[in-house]
Amino acid sequence: MKPRMYRAPVGAGPLFVCIAVSGLLSACQEPPPTEIAPPPSVRTMEIGSAELGGLRQLPGRIEASERAELSFRVAGKLQQLSVAEGDQVEQGQALATLAQQDFKTVLADREAAFKRAAADFKRAGELIGDGYITRRDFDQIEARYKRTSASLGQAKADMEYTVLRAPFAGIVARRHVENHEEVVIGEPVFSLRSSDSVDVKFDVPESLIILVEDAANSPGQDRIAVTARFSAAPGVEFPLAFKEIAKKADPKSKTFEVTYLMEPPEAFNVLPGMTASVTINMPSLRGAVFNIPERAVFGDIYMQPKVWLLDTEAMSVSSRPVRVGRLTGDSIEVLDGLEPGDVLVTSPTNFLLEGQQVQFAPNAEPVTPESV
Protein backbone atom coordinates (compact mmCIF):
# COMPACT_ATOMS: atom_id res chain seq x y z
CA MET A 1 0.00 0.00 0.00
CA LYS A 2 1.46 3.28 -1.03
CA PRO A 3 1.78 5.94 1.60
CA ARG A 4 -0.66 8.74 1.37
CA MET A 5 0.87 12.02 0.43
CA TYR A 6 -0.28 15.21 2.07
CA ARG A 7 -1.28 17.84 -0.35
CA ALA A 8 -1.89 21.41 0.43
CA PRO A 9 -5.31 22.71 -0.36
CA VAL A 10 -5.74 24.12 -3.77
CA GLY A 11 -4.77 27.73 -3.81
CA ALA A 12 -2.74 27.53 -0.57
CA GLY A 13 0.21 29.79 -0.61
CA PRO A 14 3.66 29.59 0.96
CA LEU A 15 2.40 31.06 4.24
CA PHE A 16 0.11 28.06 4.89
CA VAL A 17 2.96 25.63 4.31
CA CYS A 18 5.21 27.45 6.82
CA ILE A 19 2.55 27.35 9.55
CA ALA A 20 1.95 23.63 9.05
CA VAL A 21 5.62 22.81 9.29
CA SER A 22 6.01 24.98 12.40
CA GLY A 23 3.15 23.10 14.13
CA LEU A 24 4.75 19.74 13.42
CA LEU A 25 8.06 20.88 14.87
CA SER A 26 6.39 22.18 18.04
CA ALA A 27 4.64 18.84 18.59
CA CYS A 28 7.95 17.05 18.66
CA GLN A 29 9.41 19.21 21.51
CA GLU A 30 9.21 18.12 25.26
CA PRO A 31 6.61 19.91 27.47
CA PRO A 32 7.99 22.49 29.95
CA PRO A 33 8.76 21.07 33.45
CA THR A 34 6.01 21.38 36.12
CA GLU A 35 6.99 23.48 39.21
CA ILE A 36 6.72 21.51 42.50
CA ALA A 37 5.16 23.48 45.38
CA PRO A 38 7.34 23.73 48.52
CA PRO A 39 6.11 21.87 51.62
CA PRO A 40 3.95 23.93 53.99
CA SER A 41 5.63 25.84 56.79
CA VAL A 42 4.66 24.97 60.36
CA ARG A 43 5.32 26.32 63.82
CA THR A 44 6.22 23.83 66.52
CA MET A 45 6.89 23.44 70.22
CA GLU A 46 8.75 20.73 72.12
CA ILE A 47 6.99 19.10 75.06
CA GLY A 48 9.14 19.48 78.15
CA SER A 49 9.72 17.17 81.09
CA ALA A 50 6.59 16.60 83.15
CA GLU A 51 8.59 16.10 86.32
CA LEU A 52 10.60 19.29 85.95
CA GLY A 53 7.72 21.28 84.51
CA GLY A 54 5.54 20.29 87.45
CA LEU A 55 7.60 22.32 89.90
CA ARG A 56 6.50 25.92 89.76
CA GLN A 57 8.55 28.57 91.52
CA LEU A 58 6.88 31.91 92.06
CA PRO A 59 7.89 35.04 93.99
CA GLY A 60 5.95 35.46 97.23
CA ARG A 61 5.50 38.24 99.73
CA ILE A 62 4.88 38.12 103.47
CA GLU A 63 1.96 39.83 105.16
CA ALA A 64 0.48 39.54 108.63
CA SER A 65 -2.43 37.11 108.89
CA GLU A 66 -4.22 39.54 111.22
CA ARG A 67 -3.40 43.21 111.27
CA ALA A 68 -5.13 46.25 112.66
CA GLU A 69 -4.63 49.98 113.00
CA LEU A 70 -5.59 50.68 116.60
CA SER A 71 -7.10 54.02 117.62
CA PHE A 72 -9.08 55.50 120.50
CA ARG A 73 -12.85 55.81 120.30
CA VAL A 74 -12.72 59.02 122.34
CA ALA A 75 -10.52 62.10 122.07
CA GLY A 76 -8.09 63.14 124.76
CA LYS A 77 -4.48 63.55 125.87
CA LEU A 78 -2.19 60.53 126.01
CA GLN A 79 -1.12 59.82 129.55
CA GLN A 80 0.69 56.49 129.18
CA LEU A 81 2.11 54.33 126.39
CA SER A 82 2.49 50.87 127.90
CA VAL A 83 4.23 49.07 125.01
CA ALA A 84 6.92 49.76 122.43
CA GLU A 85 7.43 48.69 118.84
CA GLY A 86 8.29 45.01 118.59
CA ASP A 87 6.67 44.06 121.90
CA GLN A 88 4.65 40.87 122.08
CA VAL A 89 1.18 41.54 123.52
CA GLU A 90 -1.73 39.36 124.62
CA GLN A 91 -5.38 39.78 123.71
CA GLY A 92 -7.00 42.39 125.96
CA GLN A 93 -3.69 43.82 127.18
CA ALA A 94 -3.63 47.60 127.78
CA LEU A 95 -1.49 49.39 125.20
CA ALA A 96 -2.12 53.08 125.92
CA THR A 97 -4.20 55.22 128.28
CA LEU A 98 -5.69 58.71 128.00
CA ALA A 99 -5.85 61.22 130.82
CA GLN A 100 -9.05 60.26 132.68
CA GLN A 101 -9.83 63.20 134.94
CA ASP A 102 -12.38 64.82 132.62
CA PHE A 103 -14.03 61.47 131.96
CA LYS A 104 -14.26 60.77 135.68
CA THR A 105 -15.95 64.13 136.25
CA VAL A 106 -18.54 63.46 133.55
CA LEU A 107 -19.13 59.97 134.91
CA ALA A 108 -19.70 61.25 138.47
CA ASP A 109 -22.12 63.92 137.25
CA ARG A 110 -24.17 61.42 135.27
CA GLU A 111 -24.21 58.96 138.15
CA ALA A 112 -25.70 61.66 140.38
CA ALA A 113 -28.30 62.61 137.74
CA PHE A 114 -29.24 58.99 137.33
CA LYS A 115 -29.68 58.46 141.08
CA ARG A 116 -32.04 61.44 141.31
CA ALA A 117 -34.02 60.29 138.27
CA ALA A 118 -34.20 56.74 139.63
CA ALA A 119 -35.51 57.96 142.99
CA ASP A 120 -38.10 60.17 141.28
CA PHE A 121 -39.21 57.31 139.06
CA LYS A 122 -39.62 55.00 142.06
CA ARG A 123 -41.65 57.57 143.98
CA ALA A 124 -43.79 58.38 140.91
CA GLY A 125 -44.63 54.72 140.59
CA GLU A 126 -46.07 54.78 144.11
CA LEU A 127 -47.94 58.05 143.61
CA ILE A 128 -49.64 57.16 140.35
CA GLY A 129 -51.05 54.07 141.97
CA ASP A 130 -52.80 56.25 144.58
CA GLY A 131 -53.88 58.80 141.98
CA TYR A 132 -51.71 61.65 143.29
CA ILE A 133 -50.05 62.36 139.91
CA THR A 134 -51.33 62.23 136.39
CA ARG A 135 -50.29 59.75 133.78
CA ARG A 136 -48.63 62.53 131.81
CA ASP A 137 -46.45 63.51 134.77
CA PHE A 138 -45.48 59.89 135.28
CA ASP A 139 -44.50 59.50 131.63
CA GLN A 140 -42.24 62.55 131.85
CA ILE A 141 -40.53 61.22 134.97
CA GLU A 142 -40.05 57.83 133.33
CA ALA A 143 -38.55 59.41 130.18
CA ARG A 144 -36.07 61.42 132.32
CA TYR A 145 -35.08 58.23 134.11
CA LYS A 146 -34.39 56.45 130.83
CA ARG A 147 -32.38 59.39 129.45
CA THR A 148 -30.15 59.59 132.50
CA SER A 149 -29.68 55.81 132.40
CA ALA A 150 -28.52 55.98 128.78
CA SER A 151 -26.22 58.93 129.54
CA LEU A 152 -24.68 57.04 132.44
CA GLY A 153 -24.07 54.02 130.22
CA GLN A 154 -22.34 56.19 127.63
CA ALA A 155 -20.15 57.82 130.30
CA LYS A 156 -19.09 54.39 131.57
CA ALA A 157 -18.28 53.30 128.01
CA ASP A 158 -16.25 56.46 127.37
CA MET A 159 -14.33 55.76 130.56
CA GLU A 160 -13.48 52.29 129.29
CA TYR A 161 -12.50 53.72 125.90
CA THR A 162 -9.74 55.76 127.55
CA VAL A 163 -7.74 52.52 127.68
CA LEU A 164 -6.64 51.12 124.31
CA ARG A 165 -6.47 47.31 124.41
CA ALA A 166 -5.14 44.69 121.98
CA PRO A 167 -8.00 42.99 120.05
CA PHE A 168 -5.84 39.89 119.50
CA ALA A 169 -2.48 38.48 120.51
CA GLY A 170 0.31 39.76 118.33
CA ILE A 171 3.28 42.06 117.90
CA VAL A 172 3.31 45.84 117.96
CA ALA A 173 4.55 46.60 114.46
CA ARG A 174 4.52 50.39 114.72
CA ARG A 175 3.73 53.25 117.08
CA HIS A 176 2.31 56.34 115.39
CA VAL A 177 2.18 58.85 118.29
CA GLU A 178 4.25 60.10 121.19
CA ASN A 179 3.21 60.23 124.79
CA HIS A 180 1.32 63.34 126.08
CA GLU A 181 0.04 64.15 122.59
CA GLU A 182 -3.56 65.10 121.97
CA VAL A 183 -5.27 62.41 119.89
CA VAL A 184 -8.59 62.53 118.11
CA ILE A 185 -11.14 59.82 117.48
CA GLY A 186 -9.90 57.38 114.84
CA GLU A 187 -6.29 58.61 114.78
CA PRO A 188 -3.92 55.58 114.48
CA VAL A 189 -1.92 54.97 117.65
CA PHE A 190 -0.49 51.47 117.09
CA SER A 191 -0.22 49.02 114.20
CA LEU A 192 -0.70 45.49 115.48
CA ARG A 193 -0.07 42.24 113.60
CA SER A 194 -0.60 38.64 114.59
CA SER A 195 2.33 36.50 115.67
CA ASP A 196 0.97 32.95 115.50
CA SER A 197 1.01 32.81 111.67
CA VAL A 198 1.82 34.89 108.62
CA ASP A 199 0.29 35.12 105.16
CA VAL A 200 2.37 34.14 102.15
CA LYS A 201 0.84 35.73 99.05
CA PHE A 202 1.80 34.97 95.45
CA ASP A 203 0.28 35.42 92.00
CA VAL A 204 -0.78 32.38 89.94
CA PRO A 205 -1.34 32.54 86.14
CA GLU A 206 -4.77 31.69 84.82
CA SER A 207 -3.46 28.47 83.23
CA LEU A 208 -2.82 27.04 86.73
CA ILE A 209 -5.43 28.70 88.92
CA ILE A 210 -8.09 26.01 88.38
CA LEU A 211 -5.65 23.27 89.42
CA VAL A 212 -4.65 25.17 92.54
CA GLU A 213 -8.30 25.81 93.43
CA ASP A 214 -9.19 22.14 92.95
CA ALA A 215 -6.24 21.12 95.09
CA ALA A 216 -7.35 23.42 97.91
CA ASN A 217 -10.72 21.64 98.03
CA SER A 218 -9.28 18.11 97.73
CA PRO A 219 -8.82 15.64 100.61
CA GLY A 220 -5.64 15.92 102.63
CA GLN A 221 -3.71 13.21 100.82
CA ASP A 222 -4.42 14.85 97.46
CA ARG A 223 -3.57 18.37 98.54
CA ILE A 224 -1.08 20.24 96.41
CA ALA A 225 2.34 20.60 98.02
CA VAL A 226 3.30 24.25 98.49
CA THR A 227 6.44 25.36 100.34
CA ALA A 228 8.33 28.59 100.92
CA ARG A 229 12.04 29.30 101.10
CA PHE A 230 13.87 32.34 102.49
CA SER A 231 17.33 33.69 101.80
CA ALA A 232 17.90 33.81 105.56
CA ALA A 233 17.58 29.99 105.71
CA PRO A 234 19.06 28.59 102.48
CA GLY A 235 18.10 25.02 101.66
CA VAL A 236 15.21 24.92 104.17
CA GLU A 237 11.61 24.62 102.96
CA PHE A 238 8.66 25.64 105.13
CA PRO A 239 5.27 24.00 104.46
CA LEU A 240 2.30 26.24 103.73
CA ALA A 241 -1.41 25.71 104.36
CA PHE A 242 -4.08 27.00 101.98
CA LYS A 243 -6.10 30.04 103.10
CA GLU A 244 -7.87 31.71 100.17
CA ILE A 245 -7.86 32.54 96.43
CA ALA A 246 -8.90 35.84 94.91
CA LYS A 247 -12.03 35.45 92.78
CA LYS A 248 -11.03 38.19 90.35
CA ALA A 249 -7.89 38.42 88.24
CA ASP A 250 -5.60 41.41 88.32
CA PRO A 251 -6.62 43.54 85.29
CA LYS A 252 -3.01 44.16 84.25
CA SER A 253 -1.15 40.90 84.94
CA LYS A 254 -4.16 38.59 84.44
CA THR A 255 -3.06 36.61 87.50
CA PHE A 256 -4.93 35.54 90.62
CA GLU A 257 -3.65 36.29 94.12
CA VAL A 258 -3.37 33.16 96.27
CA THR A 259 -2.82 33.26 100.03
CA TYR A 260 -1.28 30.48 102.14
CA LEU A 261 -0.58 30.40 105.87
CA MET A 262 2.82 29.69 107.40
CA GLU A 263 3.82 29.20 111.00
CA PRO A 264 6.68 31.59 111.80
CA PRO A 265 9.98 29.70 112.07
CA GLU A 266 11.90 29.76 115.33
CA ALA A 267 15.30 30.17 113.71
CA PHE A 268 14.67 33.70 112.42
CA ASN A 269 12.00 36.37 112.48
CA VAL A 270 9.67 36.57 109.47
CA LEU A 271 8.31 40.08 109.09
CA PRO A 272 5.66 41.60 106.82
CA GLY A 273 7.24 43.01 103.68
CA MET A 274 9.81 40.24 103.35
CA THR A 275 9.99 38.15 100.17
CA ALA A 276 10.02 34.39 99.74
CA SER A 277 10.37 31.85 96.93
CA VAL A 278 7.22 29.74 96.73
CA THR A 279 7.42 26.26 95.18
CA ILE A 280 4.28 24.51 93.90
CA ASN A 281 4.65 20.78 93.30
CA MET A 282 1.97 20.18 90.69
CA PRO A 283 2.74 16.45 90.06
CA SER A 284 1.61 15.74 93.60
CA LEU A 285 -1.86 16.71 92.44
CA ARG A 286 -2.68 14.87 89.19
CA GLY A 287 0.49 13.53 87.59
CA ALA A 288 1.63 14.86 84.22
CA VAL A 289 -0.68 17.40 82.64
CA PHE A 290 0.51 19.51 79.72
CA ASN A 291 -0.88 22.91 78.85
CA ILE A 292 -0.52 23.58 75.12
CA PRO A 293 -1.92 26.24 72.78
CA GLU A 294 -5.59 25.61 72.08
CA ARG A 295 -5.00 26.02 68.33
CA ALA A 296 -2.73 22.92 68.32
CA VAL A 297 -5.72 20.59 68.92
CA PHE A 298 -8.04 19.68 66.06
CA GLY A 299 -10.92 17.22 65.67
CA ASP A 300 -11.27 14.39 63.14
CA ILE A 301 -14.53 13.39 61.45
CA TYR A 302 -15.55 11.55 64.63
CA MET A 303 -14.81 14.67 66.74
CA GLN A 304 -11.89 12.88 68.38
CA PRO A 305 -9.34 15.49 69.53
CA LYS A 306 -5.94 15.03 67.94
CA VAL A 307 -2.63 16.79 67.53
CA TRP A 308 0.01 16.77 64.81
CA LEU A 309 3.47 15.54 65.81
CA LEU A 310 6.56 16.26 63.75
CA ASP A 311 9.25 13.70 62.90
CA THR A 312 12.22 16.04 62.81
CA GLU A 313 14.39 13.57 60.83
CA ALA A 314 11.89 12.84 58.09
CA MET A 315 10.27 16.29 58.42
CA SER A 316 6.83 14.69 58.13
CA VAL A 317 3.77 14.92 60.35
CA SER A 318 1.57 12.28 61.92
CA SER A 319 -1.59 12.66 63.98
CA ARG A 320 -2.07 11.32 67.49
CA PRO A 321 -5.29 11.17 69.57
CA VAL A 322 -5.18 13.01 72.88
CA ARG A 323 -7.40 13.35 75.92
CA VAL A 324 -8.02 16.98 76.75
CA GLY A 325 -9.11 18.74 79.92
CA ARG A 326 -10.03 22.30 80.76
CA LEU A 327 -9.74 25.21 78.35
CA THR A 328 -8.27 28.29 80.02
CA GLY A 329 -7.75 31.35 77.90
CA ASP A 330 -5.64 30.33 74.88
CA SER A 331 -4.36 27.14 76.55
CA ILE A 332 -5.90 23.69 76.88
CA GLU A 333 -4.94 20.81 79.14
CA VAL A 334 -3.75 17.54 77.61
CA LEU A 335 -4.25 14.76 80.15
CA ASP A 336 -3.10 11.86 78.00
CA GLY A 337 -1.42 11.38 74.63
CA LEU A 338 1.73 13.49 74.92
CA GLU A 339 5.18 12.58 76.13
CA PRO A 340 8.18 14.72 77.04
CA GLY A 341 10.28 15.28 73.93
CA ASP A 342 7.37 15.21 71.46
CA VAL A 343 7.56 17.97 68.86
CA LEU A 344 4.08 19.40 68.51
CA VAL A 345 2.79 21.35 65.51
CA THR A 346 1.04 24.43 66.86
CA SER A 347 -0.01 25.98 63.51
CA PRO A 348 -1.39 25.46 61.01
CA THR A 349 -3.29 22.28 61.85
CA ASN A 350 -6.40 22.33 59.67
CA PHE A 351 -4.85 21.59 56.24
CA LEU A 352 -2.18 19.01 56.99
CA LEU A 353 -2.29 15.38 55.78
CA GLU A 354 -1.01 12.18 57.33
CA GLY A 355 2.68 11.74 56.47
CA GLN A 356 2.90 15.12 54.73
CA GLN A 357 6.30 16.73 54.33
CA VAL A 358 6.64 20.10 56.06
CA GLN A 359 9.27 22.68 56.82
CA PHE A 360 9.87 25.01 59.73
CA ALA A 361 8.29 28.40 59.42
CA PRO A 362 10.87 31.17 58.91
CA ASN A 363 11.63 33.36 61.92
CA ALA A 364 9.51 31.12 64.16
CA GLU A 365 10.30 31.63 67.82
CA PRO A 366 10.52 28.47 69.96
CA VAL A 367 7.59 27.95 72.32
CA THR A 368 7.89 26.21 75.68
CA PRO A 369 4.81 24.40 77.02
CA GLU A 370 3.60 24.62 80.56
CA SER A 371 3.58 21.06 81.93
CA VAL A 372 2.25 20.49 85.39
FENGIJO-V555202 format. One line per field, one symbol per residue. phi: phi as a letter, one per 40 degrees, with the letter a starting at -180 (. if undefined). burial: + if it has 9 or more other ideal C-beta (glycine too) atoms within 8 Angstrom, else -. A space follows every 10 residues. Layout:
BEGIN
phi = ???
burial = ???
END
This chain:
BEGIN
phi = .cccccbcdc gccccccccc cccccccccc cccccccccc cbbbabcccc cccccbbbcb bcbccbaacc accbcibcba bcbbcgccbb cgccbabccb dccccccccc cccccccccc cccccccccc gcbccccccc cccccccccc cccccccccc ccbcbccaca bccabbbbcg ccbbcgccbb bbbcbcabcb babbcccbcc ccccccccdd cbcccbbbbb ccbcgbbbcb bcbabccbcc cccfbbcbbb cbcdcccacc bdhcbabcbb ccdccagcbb bbddccbbbc ccgccbbcbb ccccfbbaca cbbbbcbbgc bbcbcahbbd gcbbccacbc bcbcgccbbc ccgcccbbcc bb
burial = ---------- -----++--+ ---------- --------++ ++++++++-+ --++++-+-+ +++++-++-+ ++-+-++++- +-+-----+- --+-++++++ --++-++--+ +-++-+++-+ +--++-++-- ------++-- ++-++-+++- ++-+++-++- ++++-+-+++ +++-+-+--- --+---++++ ++++--++++ ++++-++++- ++++++-+-- --++-+++++ --+--+-+-+ -+--+---++ ----++++++ ++-++----+ -+-+-+++++ +++-+--+++ ++++-+++-- ----++++++ +---++++++ -+++---+-- ++++--++-- -++++++-+- -+---+-+++ ------+-++ ++
END
